[in-house]
Amino acid sequence: MNRSQWFKEEDGKMLQYAQLERYEGNEALFDLVNMSVVSTIAGEPLHIHAEGLRGTGKTTIMRRAQDILPEIERIKGCLYNCDPAQPHCPHHKGLSPEAIAAIGTEWIPMPFLEISHSAKVGTVAGSIDLAKLTDTSSPEAGLLPGLIPQAHRGILFVDEINRLADTAPEITDILLDVMGTKPGVVQIEEAGLPVVSVKVSVSVWAASNPDEDPGPLEEIRRQLSDRFDMVCYMGRPTSIDVLAKMLKDNFHGTKAENHAEITVDYQKQHEMYTQIMLRWAERYLESDLPDFARNYIARLYIKHNLESIRAIEAMQQGAVLYSITKDRDQATINDINHILPLILKHRVDADALIKVLNEDGKHTNVLSSTG
């Protein structure tokens, strides 16, 4: 099913990204999705994590963001999604522009791949290419890249990541390497073959229900929790009007006679969203954080004895992205203050978080976004 088609959710409702209802409780997640898509297009991963009660729509929003992702150009047939201008995979790294031109290029949808809870290490990182090995004409041992290498220049989604961290520590270790630096690294190891280390520029998205077993991610695998640049808490809709509209839109699904017309209408909205994301990405590549804002971040780190350097790096990246997605010319201290709860919620304890957010009374209006 491609992005112009409808996605059937587990509850049987057919939804598209433009169809999803926006309300105060999910505003932060839509902001994070926009920021991460823009940053991913620009070649800089932004890892995001949505927490909240079961059934609030976290996973739906993140999965349906596929509808607005742009296409990327890669070397023709490259499963590692090699950028023709910067080939990185074992097959194309070091090739001359002339050699790449001879192979050719192609445009494909930006990758959006998902790690399931039944996935094995070989599925996630890579494994022996059985097609090559069993080729009767010229059998040879070769590697088949897993989900992570194939998500290069795109997005990797993990639902219920707290459960995955609890039951699959070996996959968690791979994610730590991928998210530890930007770009990250994945190693593909198979007996009898040389270890292949591949650069991976991928934004990791995750969702979880922290109130259910085995509990919040930061209590299960703190290292992995810290790798996420921002975490938002997904709230329930509280408006009668919003809930009534959601019920009306979903009642009996979409009638067959209106299906084609509505699909075309939403697709036009998706194309508009995509063009906006591409423009924002261009602006992001040309933007910088003013020195006064960078100094403010440094003072926050020192004054509040923040443990993670990743936190202040996320403040810098997030402030610029947030200002751009709100169509402002320059990031300000207000932008930093707005995203602070999203950056610190999973990195400091509740008392420290309240202390930072309440400093000088500046953040009392955003405490609700921390859940």
N, C-alpha and C positions, 0 to 999 in steps of 0.2 A: 504494500500500500504506500503510495507516494504522498508528498506533502499537500497535494491539491485534493486529496481524498479525505474522507472522514475517518476519525480514529474511534474505535469502539472501546469505551472504558469497561472495566470489570463490572460495573453496575448496569451496563446495558445502555447508558446514555451516550449519544453521539455528540461530541463537542469539538469545536475548533478554537484556536487561540483567541481570535477576535470575538468569539461568542461568550467567552468566560466572563462572568460578572465580577466587576471591581467593587470593592468596599473597603472600609477602613482597616479591617482585620487582615486583609491580604495585600494591602498597598505596599508594604515593605518588601514582600516577595517579588511583586511585579517590578519594583525598583531594582532589586538585586539581579533579576533575570536580565533586565535591560542592560545594566552595567556589565555583567559578565559576558553577554553576547557581544557588546561593543568592544570590550577588552580582548576577547578571543579573536574577533575579526582583525584587530590591530596586532595580533601576534603575542599578546601578553596574557597568560592565564589569570583568571580570577575565580578562586574556589569558593563556592557558596553552599550553605547548609540550611535547610528549612526544617524547623521543629514545630510540633503542634499536636493537637488531639487528632485521633483517628477520624477520617471522613471530612476533614476541613478543606480538602482540595489541593494540598501541597503537591502531591505527585502529578495530579492532572495539569496544573499550571506548568510545572517543569517539563513534563513530557510534551505538552502541546506547544511549547516554545519552538519545536521543530518546524512549525508552520512558518515562522518568520526568519529562519536562518538563510543566509545567502549561499550562493555556490562558491566553491574554491577551484582554482586551477591547479592541476597536478600533472606530473609526468604520466603519460598514458599507461594505464594498467598497473600503476604502482600501488600496492596494497598498503604501503607506509605513507601514502599521500605526500610524496615529495614535492615541495615547491620547486618549480623549474628554475627559479633564480637561486635557490639554496638547497640543492639536493643533499639529503642526510642519510639515506638508507644504505644498507650494505651493497645494493645493486647499482645505485646511481651516484653515490658520494664520490666526488672528485672528477666526474665526467665534465667534459668541456661543453660550452654552450652549443657547439656544432653537433656534438654527439647527442645531446638532449633534443635538439631540433630534429635530428634524424629519427629519434624514437617518436616524437610528437607529444602533444599535451591534450588534456581534456578537462572539461568542467563537470564537477560532480556536486551534489548537495553537501554542505558542511556536515561532517560526521556527527552523529548523535547516537552513541552506543550505550548499552546498559549492561552492567554486571549483575547477573542473577545470583541468588543465594546457593544455587547448585553448581555454580561455575568452579572449574578446577584451575590450578595454577597454569597449566598449559593453555587453557582457553583464554586466560586473562593476559598472560605474558607472551606466550608463543610455544609452538611444539613442532615436531617433525612433520614435514609436508608429505603425507601418505600418497598423494597423487603422483608426486615425483618419484617416490621410493618404489611404487608399484608399476611405474611406466614400463611396459614390456620391451619397448624399443630402445630406451636409454635410461634405465633406472639410476637414480642418484639420490644421495642424502641431502636434504635441504630443509630449511626452516620455514614455517608458516607463521607470520606474525599474529599475535593474539589481539584481543579487543583493545588493549591500551595502545600498542603501536598503530593500530588501524584507526584510532580516534585522534591521531595527530592532527593539529590545526582545527580541532573541533571540541566536542563536549562528551564527557563520560559521566553517566548518571548511575547512582547507587541508591536504591530505595531501602528503607529500614537499615541504614548503615550501622546503627548501634548493634543490631543483631549480627550483621556480617562481621563486625569487629570482634564479637564475642565467640562466634562459631568458626571463623576462618582466619586465624591469626596470620597464616602464610600469605593470604591475599592482602591483608592489612599491611604487612611488611612491604609488599610491592607498591601499594598506594603511597606509603611513606616515602619511598624513593622517588616516585613520580611527582609528588607534591612538595618534596623537600626543597627543590630549587625551581626556578623558572627560567628556561625550560627544565623539565625533569628528565629522568633517565630510567629506562627499563632494561633489564638484562634478560636475554632469552638463553636458557641453558637446557641442553639435551645431551644425554650420554653419547659419546662418540663424535660429537660435533664441537667446534670451537664456540666459546661463549661469545655471544653477540650483544654489544651494548649499543642501544639506540636512543638518541635524543627524542624526547616527546614533549611537545607543547600542547597541553590539553587542559581545559578547565574542568575540574571535577565538581559535579553537582550532587547533592545528597539530600535525602529526606528521612525523618525519623519521628517516632512517637516516644518522647523521653519519659512519659509517665507509665509506659508499659515495660515489661521485662525485655531485655536485661537492664534497662535504665538509661540515663543520659550518656551520650558518647564520651563526654569529658570524664565520666567516672569509670568507663570501661577501658578506653585507650586514649589517655590524655594527649599523647604525642600526635595521634591522628586528628583529634579535635582541634589542636593548635594549628594544624596545617590549613584549616579552612580560614580564609581571609575574613569572611563575615558569616554570621549566623542570625537568622531572624526567627521570631516566634509567630506562627500562623494563628491568628485569632478567628473566632467564630463570627459569622455575620450577626449583627444585633439590630439591624433596621428591618422593620416590618415590610417596607416598600421593596427593599432589596430581596428579601426572602420570597415575597409574593411574586416578584418578577422571575426569580430563579425557578420557582414552581411552575409558573406559566410557560416559560421557555422550554422546560423539560417534560411537560405533560404530554404523554403519548409520543414523545420524540418529534421528529420533523415529518410532516405529511408528505407523501410521495410526490404530489403534484407541485409542491413548492421546493422540493429538495434541490433540484438542479439550479434554480434561480438563486436560492440562498447560498449554495456552495460557491457559485461564481462571485456573489457579492462579498462573501468573507474572504475569498481568495484575493480580490482586489485590495481589501484592507490589509491582508498579509503582505502583499507586494509593497504597499505604501510603508508599512512598518519596516520591512527589510531595507528599503531605500533610506529611511531615517537612520537605521542602525549603521549603514555604510557611511553616511555623512558624519554621524557622530564619531565613528572610528577614525575618519580622516582628521577631524578636529582633535581627537585625543592624541594622535601621533604628533601633532604640532603644538600641544599644550604642555605647560609646566606648572608646578605649584609655586606660588610666590614665596620669596624668602621669609616674609613675616609669618606665613602659615606654616612653613617648614620648621621655623624656630618654635612656634607654638606647640607643634607635635613633640619636638625634642624636650621642651619643658614639661609636658605631660608625662613623658616617659621617666624623666628624672624625679620629678616631684612625687609621683605616685608609685615609684619603684616598680614599674611594670617589668614583668619577667621576660616577655617575648619580644625580640626585635621584629618578628613577623607582624606584631600588632601595629607598630608604628609604620612599617612598610605598607600595611593595608590601609592605614589612615591616609597616607599620601596618595596611593593609587585610587582609593575609594573616593576621596574628596574631589579629585580631578574628574573622575568618571561621573560622580553624582552631579556636579555642577554642569557638566556637558549635557547629561540626559535631562536636565531641567532648563536647558537652553540659556545658560548664563555664560558670560565671556571669560570669567575667571573664578577659580575656587577661592572660597573665603573661610575664615574661622567658623562661621555659622555652618558651612557645609561639613567641616570636621566635627563640630559638635553634634550635628544631626546624625551622623553615622557612627558615633562613638558607641552607643549601646550595641550595635550590630557587630562591632569589632571586639568589644571587651566582655560581652555576656558569657562566652565560653572560656575566657582566659583568666578571669579573676573571680574571687568569691563574691557573694551577694553584698557583704558589707563594703568591700572595696569598690564594687561597682557603684553602689549608691553614693559613696563618698565622692567619686570622680564626677558622676552625673549631677550631683547636687552642688558642686563647687560654685560658689557665687550665685546660686539659684538659677543657673543658666539652663539646666537640663530637666527640670521637673516636668516639663511637658512631653518628654520622650520616654519617661520611665515605663510607660505601658507597653512599649514596643519590645521590652526585654522579656516579657512573659511572666 
